[in-house]
Amino acid sequence: MIWLNPQSVTLGTVVLDNVDSVSIDRTAARTALEFTDAGPYPGFVDVPEQRVDVRITRRITASHDTGLRPGDSVLLTMRRAPGASAAGVSRVQASVVIASIEHSMSASRGATQRIEAIGVSSDGASDPVVVTPDTGEV
């Protein structure tokens, strides 16, 4: 999943401005793969362990320190809309642990920050990412 220019993004109590994109990638952390004698392709595949990686990219317009550090466990909250209208607005929440915070500088894009985090399930079985309709209530 990728969201371009989300309306609002927070990590814990830190409000992030100028967010260009938030992506959530899901990959197999471990796979079970079995072949049969019937041919060269697997007859069974399972993904018993998954990893949820979150990447936030934003433009930096002033010197600052968010106070976030690798190892911090925070709640990512994002509000996003498919268009300019209020229709279809949703809230994305994910429990994450910050893995890295990196900065770069270029003549074309200026200063950018990339925050990478890993999704954490509350019980090991629940999806760490929850998408719900946004009713506007706090």
N, CA, C and O atoms as CSV, one atom per row, in Angstrom:
chain,resi,resn,atom,element,x,y,z
A,1,MET,N,N,0.852,-1.165,0.000
A,1,MET,CA,C,0.000,0.000,0.000
A,1,MET,C,C,0.898,1.228,0.000
A,1,MET,O,O,1.945,1.252,0.647
A,2,ILE,N,N,0.477,2.228,-0.724
A,2,ILE,CA,C,1.205,3.494,-0.699
A,2,ILE,C,C,0.199,4.629,-0.733
A,2,ILE,O,O,-0.786,4.592,-1.470
A,3,TRP,N,N,0.465,5.623,0.070
A,3,TRP,CA,C,-0.377,6.813,0.096
A,3,TRP,C,C,0.510,8.013,-0.202
A,3,TRP,O,O,1.522,8.233,0.463
A,4,LEU,N,N,0.118,8.783,-1.206
A,4,LEU,CA,C,0.862,9.983,-1.588
A,4,LEU,C,C,0.205,11.194,-0.948
A,4,LEU,O,O,-1.017,11.338,-0.984
A,5,ASN,N,N,1.007,12.051,-0.373
A,5,ASN,CA,C,0.556,13.289,0.255
A,5,ASN,C,C,-0.625,13.084,1.203
A,5,ASN,O,O,-1.675,13.701,1.020
A,6,PRO,N,N,-0.466,12.218,2.220
A,6,PRO,CA,C,-1.564,12.013,3.165
A,6,PRO,C,C,-1.881,13.305,3.912
A,6,PRO,O,O,-1.012,14.158,4.093
A,7,GLN,N,N,-3.145,13.442,4.346
A,7,GLN,CA,C,-3.591,14.684,4.986
A,7,GLN,C,C,-2.889,14.940,6.307
A,7,GLN,O,O,-2.497,16.073,6.586
A,8,SER,N,N,-2.724,13.909,7.123
A,8,SER,CA,C,-2.030,14.094,8.397
A,8,SER,C,C,-1.367,12.787,8.801
A,8,SER,O,O,-1.906,11.704,8.574
A,9,VAL,N,N,-0.189,12.905,9.404
A,9,VAL,CA,C,0.559,11.741,9.851
A,9,VAL,C,C,1.150,12.059,11.224
A,9,VAL,O,O,1.775,13.102,11.417
A,10,THR,N,N,0.942,11.141,12.179
A,10,THR,CA,C,1.570,11.280,13.489
A,10,THR,C,C,2.261,9.971,13.855
A,10,THR,O,O,1.807,8.886,13.491
A,11,LEU,N,N,3.340,10.093,14.565
A,11,LEU,CA,C,4.042,8.954,15.153
A,11,LEU,C,C,4.061,9.206,16.651
A,11,LEU,O,O,4.820,10.046,17.134
A,12,GLY,N,N,3.229,8.479,17.388
A,12,GLY,CA,C,3.090,8.755,18.819
A,12,GLY,C,C,2.484,10.129,18.987
A,12,GLY,O,O,1.368,10.376,18.532
A,13,THR,N,N,3.207,11.027,19.637
A,13,THR,CA,C,2.738,12.406,19.842
A,13,THR,C,C,3.355,13.381,18.847
A,13,THR,O,O,3.064,14.576,18.894
A,14,VAL,N,N,4.203,12.889,17.951
A,14,VAL,CA,C,4.907,13.753,16.994
A,14,VAL,C,C,4.078,13.894,15.719
A,14,VAL,O,O,3.792,12.905,15.044
A,15,VAL,N,N,3.699,15.116,15.399
A,15,VAL,CA,C,2.977,15.407,14.164
A,15,VAL,C,C,4.014,15.652,13.069
A,15,VAL,O,O,4.887,16.508,13.210
A,16,LEU,N,N,3.908,14.894,11.981
A,16,LEU,CA,C,4.852,15.034,10.878
A,16,LEU,C,C,4.215,15.880,9.786
A,16,LEU,O,O,3.113,15.578,9.329
A,17,ASP,N,N,4.897,16.933,9.368
A,17,ASP,CA,C,4.380,17.783,8.295
A,17,ASP,C,C,5.141,17.498,7.005
A,17,ASP,O,O,6.181,16.839,7.018
A,18,ASN,N,N,4.615,17.998,5.902
A,18,ASN,CA,C,5.243,17.857,4.582
A,18,ASN,C,C,5.531,16.399,4.207
A,18,ASN,O,O,6.571,16.104,3.618
A,19,VAL,N,N,4.613,15.491,4.546
A,19,VAL,CA,C,4.807,14.080,4.225
A,19,VAL,C,C,4.479,13.857,2.744
A,19,VAL,O,O,3.366,14.132,2.295
A,20,ASP,N,N,5.455,13.360,2.003
A,20,ASP,CA,C,5.269,13.059,0.581
A,20,ASP,C,C,4.580,11.719,0.382
A,20,ASP,O,O,3.700,11.588,-0.468
A,21,SER,N,N,4.984,10.714,1.174
A,21,SER,CA,C,4.392,9.388,1.007
A,21,SER,C,C,4.552,8.551,2.265
A,21,SER,O,O,5.476,8.728,3.058
A,22,VAL,N,N,3.607,7.635,2.408
A,22,VAL,CA,C,3.686,6.592,3.426
A,22,VAL,C,C,3.441,5.283,2.700
A,22,VAL,O,O,2.419,5.121,2.033
A,23,SER,N,N,4.369,4.350,2.826
A,23,SER,CA,C,4.173,3.047,2.199
A,23,SER,C,C,4.223,1.965,3.262
A,23,SER,O,O,4.977,2.042,4.232
A,24,ILE,N,N,3.393,0.956,3.046
A,24,ILE,CA,C,3.381,-0.210,3.916
A,24,ILE,C,C,3.621,-1.419,3.022
A,24,ILE,O,O,2.802,-1.754,2.166
A,25,ASP,N,N,4.751,-2.059,3.238
A,25,ASP,CA,C,5.128,-3.228,2.444
A,25,ASP,C,C,5.012,-4.475,3.303
A,25,ASP,O,O,5.376,-4.473,4.479
A,26,ARG,N,N,4.505,-5.526,2.708
A,26,ARG,CA,C,4.355,-6.801,3.402
A,26,ARG,C,C,5.212,-7.840,2.684
A,26,ARG,O,O,5.097,-8.036,1.474
A,27,THR,N,N,6.067,-8.496,3.450
A,27,THR,CA,C,6.943,-9.512,2.870
A,27,THR,C,C,6.918,-10.773,3.730
A,27,THR,O,O,6.566,-10.735,4.909
A,28,ALA,N,N,7.295,-11.875,3.121
A,28,ALA,CA,C,7.408,-13.132,3.853
A,28,ALA,C,C,8.697,-13.117,4.656
A,28,ALA,O,O,9.780,-12.932,4.101
A,29,ALA,N,N,8.581,-13.309,5.955
A,29,ALA,CA,C,9.770,-13.423,6.790
A,29,ALA,C,C,10.279,-14.860,6.793
A,29,ALA,O,O,11.464,-15.120,7.002
A,30,ARG,N,N,9.347,-15.792,6.556
A,30,ARG,CA,C,9.702,-17.208,6.455
A,30,ARG,C,C,8.684,-17.866,5.541
A,30,ARG,O,O,7.492,-17.567,5.614
A,31,THR,N,N,9.148,-18.756,4.688
A,31,THR,CA,C,8.231,-19.475,3.795
A,31,THR,C,C,8.406,-20.980,3.965
A,31,THR,O,O,9.487,-21.471,4.288
A,32,ALA,N,N,7.311,-21.691,3.736
A,32,ALA,CA,C,7.343,-23.153,3.663
A,32,ALA,C,C,7.020,-23.508,2.221
A,32,ALA,O,O,5.975,-23.123,1.697
A,33,LEU,N,N,7.905,-24.231,1.595
A,33,LEU,CA,C,7.792,-24.516,0.174
A,33,LEU,C,C,8.029,-26.005,-0.037
A,33,LEU,O,O,9.054,-26.548,0.376
A,34,GLU,N,N,7.064,-26.657,-0.687
A,34,GLU,CA,C,7.216,-28.087,-0.941
A,34,GLU,C,C,6.962,-28.384,-2.413
A,34,GLU,O,O,6.086,-27.785,-3.038
A,35,PHE,N,N,7.735,-29.312,-2.954
A,35,PHE,CA,C,7.600,-29.733,-4.337
A,35,PHE,C,C,7.038,-31.156,-4.372
A,35,PHE,O,O,7.193,-31.923,-3.422
A,36,THR,N,N,6.395,-31.484,-5.464
A,36,THR,CA,C,5.899,-32.845,-5.668
A,36,THR,C,C,6.711,-33.495,-6.779
A,36,THR,O,O,7.566,-32.857,-7.394
A,37,ASP,N,N,6.438,-34.752,-7.024
A,37,ASP,CA,C,7.118,-35.453,-8.125
A,37,ASP,C,C,6.423,-35.215,-9.457
A,37,ASP,O,O,6.855,-35.745,-10.481
A,38,ALA,N,N,5.342,-34.417,-9.459
A,38,ALA,CA,C,4.547,-34.210,-10.667
A,38,ALA,C,C,5.154,-33.198,-11.634
A,38,ALA,O,O,4.780,-33.173,-12.807
A,39,GLY,N,N,6.081,-32.366,-11.169
A,39,GLY,CA,C,6.646,-31.367,-12.064
A,39,GLY,C,C,7.587,-30.426,-11.342
A,39,GLY,O,O,7.881,-30.626,-10.163
A,40,PRO,N,N,8.062,-29.408,-12.030
A,40,PRO,CA,C,9.096,-28.537,-11.480
A,40,PRO,C,C,8.569,-27.424,-10.562
A,40,PRO,O,O,9.366,-26.666,-10.008
A,41,TYR,N,N,7.255,-27.311,-10.392
A,41,TYR,CA,C,6.706,-26.201,-9.622
A,41,TYR,C,C,6.242,-26.654,-8.245
A,41,TYR,O,O,5.886,-27.817,-8.056
A,42,PRO,N,N,6.247,-25.731,-7.281
A,42,PRO,CA,C,5.828,-26.110,-5.927
A,42,PRO,C,C,4.374,-26.575,-5.908
A,42,PRO,O,O,3.523,-26.017,-6.600
A,43,GLY,N,N,4.104,-27.593,-5.114
A,43,GLY,CA,C,2.746,-28.076,-4.923
A,43,GLY,C,C,2.124,-27.487,-3.671
A,43,GLY,O,O,0.915,-27.600,-3.465
A,44,PHE,N,N,2.950,-26.853,-2.822
A,44,PHE,CA,C,2.462,-26.247,-1.583
A,44,PHE,C,C,3.363,-25.071,-1.223
A,44,PHE,O,O,4.589,-25.181,-1.262
A,45,VAL,N,N,2.753,-23.960,-0.878
A,45,VAL,CA,C,3.490,-22.786,-0.393
A,45,VAL,C,C,2.696,-22.191,0.754
A,45,VAL,O,O,1.477,-22.042,0.668
A,46,ASP,N,N,3.389,-21.854,1.822
A,46,ASP,CA,C,2.750,-21.180,2.957
A,46,ASP,C,C,3.710,-20.119,3.463
A,46,ASP,O,O,4.928,-20.248,3.344
A,47,VAL,N,N,3.137,-19.073,4.027
A,47,VAL,CA,C,3.923,-17.992,4.621
A,47,VAL,C,C,3.515,-17.899,6.096
A,47,VAL,O,O,2.626,-17.124,6.449
A,48,PRO,N,N,4.163,-18.687,6.947
A,48,PRO,CA,C,3.767,-18.701,8.351
A,48,PRO,C,C,4.211,-17.468,9.136
A,48,PRO,O,O,3.682,-17.197,10.214
A,49,GLU,N,N,5.164,-16.732,8.612
A,49,GLU,CA,C,5.637,-15.516,9.284
A,49,GLU,C,C,5.736,-14.387,8.274
A,49,GLU,O,O,6.316,-14.538,7.200
A,50,GLN,N,N,5.155,-13.250,8.644
A,50,GLN,CA,C,5.146,-12.084,7.762
A,50,GLN,C,C,5.794,-10.896,8.447
A,50,GLN,O,O,5.872,-10.809,9.673
A,51,ARG,N,N,6.251,-9.996,7.612
A,51,ARG,CA,C,6.854,-8.753,8.112
A,51,ARG,C,C,6.120,-7.592,7.468
A,51,ARG,O,O,5.825,-7.615,6.273
A,52,VAL,N,N,5.826,-6.565,8.275
A,52,VAL,CA,C,5.174,-5.354,7.788
A,52,VAL,C,C,6.158,-4.203,7.967
A,52,VAL,O,O,6.491,-3.827,9.091
A,53,ASP,N,N,6.618,-3.648,6.846
A,53,ASP,CA,C,7.573,-2.543,6.868
A,53,ASP,C,C,6.876,-1.252,6.474
A,53,ASP,O,O,6.149,-1.209,5.482
A,54,VAL,N,N,7.100,-0.203,7.253
A,54,VAL,CA,C,6.489,1.105,7.018
A,54,VAL,C,C,7.596,2.093,6.673
A,54,VAL,O,O,8.627,2.146,7.343
A,55,ARG,N,N,7.372,2.874,5.622
A,55,ARG,CA,C,8.346,3.892,5.225
A,55,ARG,C,C,7.617,5.219,5.054
A,55,ARG,O,O,6.642,5.313,4.308
A,56,ILE,N,N,8.096,6.234,5.747
A,56,ILE,CA,C,7.543,7.583,5.658
A,56,ILE,C,C,8.613,8.475,5.055
A,56,ILE,O,O,9.737,8.529,5.556
A,57,THR,N,N,8.269,9.175,3.983
A,57,THR,CA,C,9.203,10.095,3.333
A,57,THR,C,C,8.604,11.487,3.389
A,57,THR,O,O,7.441,11.688,3.039
A,58,ARG,N,N,9.410,12.454,3.834
A,58,ARG,CA,C,8.900,13.826,3.921
A,58,ARG,C,C,9.991,14.847,3.642
A,58,ARG,O,O,11.184,14.572,3.772
A,59,ARG,N,N,9.538,16.045,3.250
A,59,ARG,CA,C,10.448,17.150,2.988
A,59,ARG,C,C,10.713,17.884,4.290
A,59,ARG,O,O,9.804,18.088,5.094
A,60,ILE,N,N,11.953,18.278,4.492
A,60,ILE,CA,C,12.330,19.024,5.690
A,60,ILE,C,C,12.508,20.486,5.291
A,60,ILE,O,O,13.278,20.797,4.383
A,61,THR,N,N,11.796,21.380,5.973
A,61,THR,CA,C,11.856,22.795,5.621
A,61,THR,C,C,12.510,23.652,6.701
A,61,THR,O,O,12.759,24.838,6.489
A,62,ALA,N,N,12.790,23.048,7.869
A,62,ALA,CA,C,13.440,23.790,8.957
A,62,ALA,C,C,14.208,22.800,9.833
A,62,ALA,O,O,13.886,21.613,9.871
A,63,SER,N,N,15.218,23.296,10.533
A,63,SER,CA,C,15.985,22.444,11.444
A,63,SER,C,C,15.088,22.000,12.588
A,63,SER,O,O,14.334,22.799,13.144
A,64,HIS,N,N,15.172,20.723,12.934
A,64,HIS,CA,C,14.341,20.210,14.027
A,64,HIS,C,C,14.809,18.820,14.435
A,64,HIS,O,O,15.587,18.175,13.732
A,65,ASP,N,N,14.317,18.373,15.586
A,65,ASP,CA,C,14.548,17.013,16.057
A,65,ASP,C,C,13.207,16.496,16.547
A,65,ASP,O,O,12.627,17.056,17.478
A,66,THR,N,N,12.711,15.437,15.930
A,66,THR,CA,C,11.412,14.894,16.320
A,66,THR,C,C,11.460,14.218,17.682
A,66,THR,O,O,10.423,14.022,18.314
A,67,GLY,N,N,12.651,13.864,18.136
A,67,GLY,CA,C,12.784,13.137,19.386
A,67,GLY,C,C,12.630,11.635,19.202
A,67,GLY,O,O,12.841,10.878,20.149
A,68,LEU,N,N,12.267,11.188,18.006
A,68,LEU,CA,C,12.121,9.764,17.733
A,68,LEU,C,C,13.487,9.116,17.571
A,68,LEU,O,O,14.406,9.706,17.004
A,69,ARG,N,N,13.605,7.893,18.079
A,69,ARG,CA,C,14.871,7.165,17.996
A,69,ARG,C,C,14.598,5.712,17.614
A,69,ARG,O,O,13.517,5.198,17.903
A,70,PRO,N,N,15.557,5.036,16.967
A,70,PRO,CA,C,15.385,3.615,16.706
A,70,PRO,C,C,15.101,2.866,18.009
A,70,PRO,O,O,15.744,3.099,19.033
A,71,GLY,N,N,14.135,1.971,17.943
A,71,GLY,CA,C,13.721,1.227,19.132
A,71,GLY,C,C,12.469,1.775,19.790
A,71,GLY,O,O,11.845,1.090,20.601
A,72,ASP,N,N,12.087,3.021,19.446
A,72,ASP,CA,C,10.871,3.605,20.015
A,72,ASP,C,C,9.644,2.863,19.490
A,72,ASP,O,O,9.518,2.625,18.289
A,73,SER,N,N,8.752,2.504,20.396
A,73,SER,CA,C,7.496,1.867,20.027
A,73,SER,C,C,6.408,2.936,20.048
A,73,SER,O,O,6.132,3.520,21.096
A,74,VAL,N,N,5.788,3.195,18.894
A,74,VAL,CA,C,4.814,4.286,18.764
A,74,VAL,C,C,3.622,3.831,17.930
A,74,VAL,O,O,3.670,2.803,17.255
A,75,LEU,N,N,2.567,4.610,17.992
A,75,LEU,CA,C,1.398,4.361,17.157
A,75,LEU,C,C,1.446,5.310,15.971
A,75,LEU,O,O,1.454,6.530,16.141
A,76,LEU,N,N,1.477,4.749,14.776
A,76,LEU,CA,C,1.376,5.541,13.554
A,76,LEU,C,C,-0.100,5.777,13.291
A,76,LEU,O,O,-0.885,4.830,13.253
A,77,THR,N,N,-0.482,7.031,13.110
A,77,THR,CA,C,-1.854,7.372,12.753
A,77,THR,C,C,-1.798,8.261,11.529
A,77,THR,O,O,-1.054,9.241,11.488
A,78,MET,N,N,-2.593,7.908,10.534
A,78,MET,CA,C,-2.597,8.665,9.293
A,78,MET,C,C,-4.032,8.835,8.830
A,78,MET,O,O,-4.831,7.900,8.883
A,79,ARG,N,N,-4.345,10.019,8.383
A,79,ARG,CA,C,-5.658,10.296,7.799
A,79,ARG,C,C,-5.430,10.500,6.318
A,79,ARG,O,O,-4.550,11.255,5.906
A,80,ARG,N,N,-6.244,9.810,5.516
A,80,ARG,CA,C,-6.048,9.944,4.076
A,80,ARG,C,C,-7.395,9.986,3.377
A,80,ARG,O,O,-8.383,9.430,3.856
A,81,ALA,N,N,-7.412,10.657,2.232
A,81,ALA,CA,C,-8.620,10.776,1.431
A,81,ALA,C,C,-8.258,10.510,-0.022
A,81,ALA,O,O,-7.177,10.893,-0.469
A,82,PRO,N,N,-9.151,9.857,-0.769
A,82,PRO,CA,C,-8.856,9.581,-2.174
A,82,PRO,C,C,-8.897,10.820,-3.065
A,82,PRO,O,O,-8.366,10.800,-4.176
A,83,GLY,N,N,-9.522,11.899,-2.589
A,83,GLY,CA,C,-9.620,13.129,-3.377
A,83,GLY,C,C,-9.853,14.312,-2.473
A,83,GLY,O,O,-9.686,14.207,-1.258
A,84,ALA,N,N,-10.239,15.447,-3.046
A,84,ALA,CA,C,-10.422,16.672,-2.285
A,84,ALA,C,C,-11.706,16.672,-1.448
A,84,ALA,O,O,-11.820,17.445,-0.497
A,85,SER,N,N,-12.666,15.819,-1.789
A,85,SER,CA,C,-13.918,15.786,-1.038
A,85,SER,C,C,-13.737,15.002,0.256
A,85,SER,O,O,-12.727,14.326,0.453
A,86,ALA,N,N,-14.727,15.103,1.129
A,86,ALA,CA,C,-14.677,14.380,2.396
A,86,ALA,C,C,-15.103,12.926,2.242
A,86,ALA,O,O,-14.994,12.146,3.188
A,87,ALA,N,N,-15.586,12.555,1.061
A,87,ALA,CA,C,-16.045,11.183,0.832
A,87,ALA,C,C,-14.868,10.218,0.812
A,87,ALA,O,O,-13.828,10.509,0.220
A,88,GLY,N,N,-15.032,9.085,1.451
A,88,GLY,CA,C,-14.009,8.048,1.400
A,88,GLY,C,C,-12.808,8.279,2.285
A,88,GLY,O,O,-11.784,7.617,2.117
A,89,VAL,N,N,-12.910,9.210,3.232
A,89,VAL,CA,C,-11.789,9.473,4.125
A,89,VAL,C,C,-11.628,8.286,5.074
A,89,VAL,O,O,-12.611,7.771,5.607
A,90,SER,N,N,-10.395,7.861,5.279
A,90,SER,CA,C,-10.145,6.757,6.190
A,90,SER,C,C,-8.966,7.072,7.099
A,90,SER,O,O,-8.153,7.954,6.826
A,91,ARG,N,N,-8.907,6.316,8.188
A,91,ARG,CA,C,-7.823,6.454,9.152
A,91,ARG,C,C,-7.031,5.145,9.146
A,91,ARG,O,O,-7.604,4.058,9.216
A,92,VAL,N,N,-5.734,5.266,9.062
A,92,VAL,CA,C,-4.839,4.118,9.096
A,92,VAL,C,C,-4.052,4.198,10.394
A,92,VAL,O,O,-3.437,5.221,10.694
A,93,GLN,N,N,-4.074,3.121,11.156
A,93,GLN,CA,C,-3.297,3.070,12.387
A,93,GLN,C,C,-2.452,1.806,12.386
A,93,GLN,O,O,-2.879,0.753,11.912
A,94,ALA,N,N,-1.255,1.930,12.923
A,94,ALA,CA,C,-0.361,0.779,13.012
A,94,ALA,C,C,0.562,0.950,14.205
A,94,ALA,O,O,1.151,2.011,14.406
A,95,SER,N,N,0.679,-0.110,14.994
A,95,SER,CA,C,1.678,-0.127,16.057
A,95,SER,C,C,3.011,-0.460,15.400
A,95,SER,O,O,3.136,-1.476,14.716
A,96,VAL,N,N,4.004,0.397,15.610
A,96,VAL,CA,C,5.294,0.207,14.947
A,96,VAL,C,C,6.447,0.453,15.911
A,96,VAL,O,O,6.296,1.115,16.938
A,97,VAL,N,N,7.590,-0.092,15.554
A,97,VAL,CA,C,8.843,0.211,16.241
A,97,VAL,C,C,9.746,0.883,15.215
A,97,VAL,O,O,9.943,0.364,14.117
A,98,ILE,N,N,10.287,2.027,15.575
A,98,ILE,CA,C,11.167,2.774,14.675
A,98,ILE,C,C,12.440,1.964,14.436
A,98,ILE,O,O,13.110,1.553,15.383
A,99,ALA,N,N,12.768,1.739,13.156
A,99,ALA,CA,C,13.980,0.999,12.795
A,99,ALA,C,C,15.111,1.942,12.385
A,99,ALA,O,O,16.273,1.692,12.707
A,100,SER,N,N,14.776,3.029,11.673
A,100,SER,CA,C,15.813,3.980,11.261
A,100,SER,C,C,15.189,5.322,10.912
A,100,SER,O,O,14.022,5.415,10.532
A,101,ILE,N,N,16.002,6.352,11.055
A,101,ILE,CA,C,15.644,7.709,10.637
A,101,ILE,C,C,16.852,8.246,9.879
A,101,ILE,O,O,17.929,8.427,10.447
A,102,GLU,N,N,16.654,8.501,8.573
A,102,GLU,CA,C,17.763,8.939,7.738
A,102,GLU,C,C,17.419,10.250,7.047
A,102,GLU,O,O,16.255,10.538,6.770
A,103,HIS,N,N,18.444,11.032,6.776
A,103,HIS,CA,C,18.270,12.318,6.097
A,103,HIS,C,C,19.148,12.357,4.858
A,103,HIS,O,O,20.219,11.752,4.811
A,104,SER,N,N,18.667,13.085,3.855
A,104,SER,CA,C,19.477,13.278,2.655
A,104,SER,C,C,19.238,14.682,2.125
A,104,SER,O,O,18.271,15.355,2.483
A,105,MET,N,N,20.142,15.093,1.269
A,105,MET,CA,C,20.103,16.433,0.703
A,105,MET,C,C,20.386,16.332,-0.787
A,105,MET,O,O,21.322,15.646,-1.196
A,106,SER,N,N,19.577,17.018,-1.609
A,106,SER,CA,C,19.871,17.074,-3.038
A,106,SER,C,C,19.454,18.439,-3.567
A,106,SER,O,O,18.601,19.111,-2.987
A,107,ALA,N,N,20.064,18.834,-4.664
A,107,ALA,CA,C,19.758,20.137,-5.247
A,107,ALA,C,C,18.323,20.184,-5.768
A,107,ALA,O,O,17.681,21.232,-5.712
A,108,SER,N,N,17.814,19.058,-6.272
A,108,SER,CA,C,16.471,19.062,-6.858
A,108,SER,C,C,15.369,18.925,-5.818
A,108,SER,O,O,14.312,19.538,-5.969
A,109,ARG,N,N,15.583,18.143,-4.770
A,109,ARG,CA,C,14.529,17.899,-3.780
A,109,ARG,C,C,14.733,18.631,-2.466
A,109,ARG,O,O,13.803,18.724,-1.665
A,110,GLY,N,N,15.907,19.144,-2.231
A,110,GLY,CA,C,16.186,19.776,-0.949
A,110,GLY,C,C,16.448,18.722,0.109
A,110,GLY,O,O,16.935,17.634,-0.194
A,111,ALA,N,N,16.118,19.053,1.366
A,111,ALA,CA,C,16.345,18.124,2.472
A,111,ALA,C,C,15.140,17.188,2.619
A,111,ALA,O,O,13.990,17.624,2.598
A,112,THR,N,N,15.428,15.916,2.765
A,112,THR,CA,C,14.364,14.937,2.969
A,112,THR,C,C,14.707,14.047,4.164
A,112,THR,O,O,15.870,13.869,4.525
A,113,GLN,N,N,13.668,13.508,4.751
A,113,GLN,CA,C,13.813,12.584,5.865
A,113,GLN,C,C,13.059,11.303,5.522
A,113,GLN,O,O,11.949,11.349,4.992
A,114,ARG,N,N,13.670,10.160,5.829
A,114,ARG,CA,C,12.998,8.882,5.638
A,114,ARG,C,C,12.991,8.150,6.972
A,114,ARG,O,O,14.037,7.895,7.570
A,115,ILE,N,N,11.799,7.824,7.416
A,115,ILE,CA,C,11.622,7.087,8.660
A,115,ILE,C,C,11.146,5.688,8.293
A,115,ILE,O,O,10.151,5.525,7.587
A,116,GLU,N,N,11.862,4.686,8.775
A,116,GLU,CA,C,11.466,3.305,8.530
A,116,GLU,C,C,11.105,2.664,9.853
A,116,GLU,O,O,11.780,2.860,10.864
A,117,ALA,N,N,10.019,1.886,9.830
A,117,ALA,CA,C,9.533,1.236,11.037
A,117,ALA,C,C,9.037,-0.157,10.688
A,117,ALA,O,O,8.801,-0.475,9.522
A,118,ILE,N,N,8.884,-0.980,11.712
A,118,ILE,CA,C,8.399,-2.347,11.538
A,118,ILE,C,C,7.116,-2.491,12.349
A,118,ILE,O,O,7.067,-2.136,13.526
A,119,GLY,N,N,6.071,-3.022,11.695
A,119,GLY,CA,C,4.790,-3.217,12.353
A,119,GLY,C,C,4.871,-4.303,13.415
A,119,GLY,O,O,5.546,-5.317,13.238
A,120,VAL,N,N,4.157,-4.067,14.547
A,120,VAL,CA,C,4.154,-4.997,15.659
A,120,VAL,C,C,2.717,-5.370,15.989
A,120,VAL,O,O,1.883,-4.496,16.223
A,121,SER,N,N,2.430,-6.655,16.007
A,121,SER,CA,C,1.097,-7.145,16.354
A,121,SER,C,C,0.926,-7.131,17.873
A,121,SER,O,O,1.878,-7.379,18.614
A,122,SER,N,N,-0.291,-6.839,18.328
A,122,SER,CA,C,-0.550,-6.813,19.773
A,122,SER,C,C,-0.503,-8.209,20.388
A,122,SER,O,O,-0.198,-8.356,21.571
A,123,ASP,N,N,-0.805,-9.241,19.583
A,123,ASP,CA,C,-0.839,-10.600,20.120
A,123,ASP,C,C,-0.117,-11.617,19.238
A,123,ASP,O,O,-0.158,-12.814,19.523
A,124,GLY,N,N,0.529,-11.170,18.194
A,124,GLY,CA,C,1.225,-12.082,17.295
A,124,GLY,C,C,0.351,-12.626,16.178
A,124,GLY,O,O,0.863,-13.193,15.213
A,125,ALA,N,N,-0.972,-12.461,16.297
A,125,ALA,CA,C,-1.890,-12.962,15.272
A,125,ALA,C,C,-2.649,-11.836,14.574
A,125,ALA,O,O,-3.028,-11.970,13.410
A,126,SER,N,N,-2.870,-10.731,15.279
A,126,SER,CA,C,-3.613,-9.603,14.706
A,126,SER,C,C,-2.732,-8.803,13.766
A,126,SER,O,O,-1.539,-8.632,14.018
A,127,ASP,N,N,-3.324,-8.311,12.675
A,127,ASP,CA,C,-2.613,-7.459,11.725
A,127,ASP,C,C,-2.240,-6.156,12.440
A,127,ASP,O,O,-3.104,-5.534,13.058
A,128,PRO,N,N,-0.985,-5.734,12.370
A,128,PRO,CA,C,-0.592,-4.481,13.029
A,128,PRO,C,C,-1.158,-3.234,12.354
A,128,PRO,O,O,-1.122,-2.147,12.930
A,129,VAL,N,N,-1.686,-3.387,11.126
A,129,VAL,CA,C,-2.238,-2.249,10.388
A,129,VAL,C,C,-3.759,-2.362,10.379
A,129,VAL,O,O,-4.316,-3.390,9.995
A,130,VAL,N,N,-4.426,-1.280,10.812
A,130,VAL,CA,C,-5.879,-1.250,10.843
A,130,VAL,C,C,-6.352,-0.028,10.061
A,130,VAL,O,O,-5.952,1.099,10.353
A,131,VAL,N,N,-7.215,-0.261,9.059
A,131,VAL,CA,C,-7.782,0.821,8.255
A,131,VAL,C,C,-9.275,0.885,8.571
A,131,VAL,O,O,-9.992,-0.108,8.437
A,132,THR,N,N,-9.740,2.080,8.997
A,132,THR,CA,C,-11.149,2.270,9.334
A,132,THR,C,C,-11.678,3.532,8.679
A,132,THR,O,O,-10.903,4.444,8.390
A,133,PRO,N,N,-12.983,3.606,8.437
A,133,PRO,CA,C,-13.564,4.861,7.926
A,133,PRO,C,C,-13.354,5.957,8.974
A,133,PRO,O,O,-13.470,5.710,10.174
A,134,ASP,N,N,-13.047,7.156,8.510
A,134,ASP,CA,C,-12.821,8.288,9.427
A,134,ASP,C,C,-14.113,9.063,9.544
A,134,ASP,O,O,-14.593,9.658,8.578
A,135,THR,N,N,-14.668,9.046,10.739
A,135,THR,CA,C,-15.934,9.747,10.990
A,135,THR,C,C,-15.707,11.187,11.414
A,135,THR,O,O,-16.666,11.940,11.581
A,136,GLY,N,N,-14.453,11.580,11.591
A,136,GLY,CA,C,-14.141,12.934,12.015
A,136,GLY,C,C,-14.102,13.087,13.523
A,136,GLY,O,O,-13.749,14.157,14.019
A,137,GLU,N,N,-14.455,12.043,14.270
A,137,GLU,CA,C,-14.428,12.105,15.724
A,137,GLU,C,C,-13.035,11.812,16.222
A,137,GLU,O,O,-12.290,11.048,15.609
A,138,VAL,N,N,-12.687,12.424,17.338
A,138,VAL,CA,C,-11.357,12.229,17.921
A,138,VAL,C,C,-11.399,11.177,18.991
A,138,VAL,O,O,-10.372,10.873,19.598
